[in-house]
Amino acid sequence: MAAVLSILQLGYNVVFCDVDIAIVRDPMPYFRYPNADYMHSHNLICPRGDEWRFRTTPDEGNTGFYYVRSNERTIKLWHHALGNISKYPALDDQSIFWIVLRGSMNPPVLPLLSCQDSLSLSPTHNSSLIGSYLVSCPLDGCVFSAGALRGVAYIMLRDGLKRKKEKACTLHANYLKGNERKKSALAIHGYWLASKAPDGTWNGPCQRYVPKLPL
């Protein structure tokens, strides 16, 4: 969170991505919504993510992949989240961030059902909302999937994308403990491009492109 805050304070928007995520298509077209401040993935596998709700779903949004715009509202929120880390020593950064986000009153948060809905927030008709609320929205849970590199979940992802007539953009190897299990899951499905160097590190030659996208 500290690194993201530093970049936001410099005036740059941020795409944050965990190291256990494979980016298989350009995600930038999905961040084209000008009225959304924070666009995030979540933790429900495809297609259950369509049921995710900011206020009522127990599962948090996923801080492993998100896009955040640099503005006064997001900088204030990130400051607040960092300031709360010491209050919750038993929690990870994702849990702390979502406690802060869901409870934030300054800035107040306007959660949307989808990022597409931000297009309806016109500065002309919603002047009280634009510029005062931090607008957050979940990215499509099939296009930006979580936990799908496990057994039947991968089949569900494939079928969900087909039904939506979409293609995968990112695949998150979460819900798997340990680097070797994550690496194995990515490799099985064709998303691991790194190779080992003679010294045993993953600094060997890397394929430049995925030869054939499974999804």
N, C-alpha and C positions, 0 to 999 in steps of 0.2 A: 504493500500500500504506500509505503514511503517513497519508493521510486516513482510510482504513478503520480503521486501528489507533486513531486518535484517537477515532472514534465508538464503537468497541468498548469503549474505556476509560471512556467515559461511561455504559456500561451498555445501549447500544442495539444491537439486531440490525441487520444491514446487508443491503440488496439492492444489489448493484453491477452497473451496466450501462454498457458502452461506448457511445460516441455513434453508432457505426455499426450499432446494433441497433434494429430496429422491434419494439416491444411491441404486439401486436395483441389480446391477451387478458390478463385479470388473472392474474398468475403466483402470487399468494399462496396459492391452494388447493394448489399443488404443494409448498409449504413447510410443510405441516401436520404433518410427522413430528417429534415432540418429542424423539426420541433421536438425531437427526442434527445434527451441529454445523456441517458444511460441505457444502452441496449445490451442485454446479457443472455447467456445461455442458462439452462436450468438443469436439474438433476433427475428428471423423469425420462425414462426411455421412450423412444418413439413407438407408438403415437400417443402415449399417455400424457406427453407434454402439452397437448392441446387442452388438457383439463386444468393446467396449472393456473392458480390465481394468487396474486400478490398478497392479499390479506388473509386468505382462508386456507391455502394449501400449506400443510406442515413443512413440506420440503422447501428449503431455501433456493434462491437462484444460485447459479454456479459462478463463482468468481474466477474460474479457470479460463474463461473466454468471454471477453466483453469489449465494447467500444464506448468510450466516454468522451464527451466534448469538454473542452476547457472553457469554463465560465465561472462566474462568482458562485453559483449554486453548487456546482460539483466540487470546486475547491473547498468550499465550506464543509460539505459533507465528508470529504476525505480527511480533512483536518479533524472533524468530530470523531470519525471512526478510529483514527490513529490515537486520539486522546483517550479512547475507551479500552485500549488493549490491556492496560494494567488492571482494569476493573474485572476482567474475565480471564484470569490466568489459566483456567482449565479448558478454554475454548480455542479453536483455531481461528485464523484470520477470516475465513469465510463466514463462520457463525457470528463473529463479532460485527463484521460489516453489515450483515443482514439484520441483526438486532438494531443497529443504528439506523439503517435505511428504512426499515419498517416503522420505526418509532420517531422518525425525524419530523420536527415541527419547524425547524429553521435550518435549511429551507423545508417548506412543506413539500411532500412528494405526491405527484399525480401519476398513479400507476395505470397503464393501459393494458387491455387484454392482448394486444399484439402491436408490434412496431408500425404495422400498416395503418393502425388507427390514428397515429400521430398526424397523418395527412389531413385529418378533419379539424385539427387545431389551427385555425386561421387567425393570424394576428388581428384581423379586422373584426372577427366575430367573437374572439376569445381573448381580448386584450387583458382581461384580469388574470388569465392563466399563463400566457406567454410572458416569460421574464420574471415571474414570481414563484412558480412551482418548478421543482425539478421533475421532469417528465421521464419516467422509466418504462421500459417495455421488454417483454421476453422475445428473443429470437425464436424462429421456428425450431421445435425440438427434434425434427427429423433432419432438417438441413444442417443444423448445428447440434449433433447428437451427443448424448451422454450415456455411458455404460452399455453401448451397443456392440462392443467387441467381445461378447460373451454368449456362446451358445445360441439359444433361440432368439435372443435379443437382436442379433445381427439379421436374422430372417425377418423379424418384425420391422427392423429399420428398412430393409430392402423393400418389403411390401408397402410400408408407409410412404416411402418416397415414390414408389410407382403409383400409388393411389392419388398422391398429391401432384403427380407429374412434375416432380422436382428431382434434383440431384444433390448428393451430399456435398457439403462445403467443408465441414470439419468433423473429425471423429475423435472423441475423447476416450482415452484408455483408462477411465476412472472406474471405481468399484473393483479394482484389481490391486492387491497389495504387493509391493516390491517391484523394483525396476525390471527384473528378468521376466516377470509375468506380463508386465505392460509391453515390454519389447517383443515377447513371443506373440502376444495377441495382435500387435501391429504387423508383425512379420507374416503371420499366418494369412492375413487378409491383404497382404501386398502393400502395406503402407510404411514399411521400415526400409529406409534407403541407405543408412550408414553402414560402414564396414570397419572391422577392427584393424588397427595398425600393428606393426611388429611388437610394440611395447605393451599391447593388450588394451589400449584405450580405443575409444570409438572415433579416432582421428584419421582413419583410413579413407580411401577414395569414396566419394558419395555419388550415387546416381543423381543426375541433375534433374531428371523428370521421372514421375511415376509412369512406367511403360504402358500400363493399362489400368484404368480406374475400375475397381470392382463395382462401385456404385455410381 
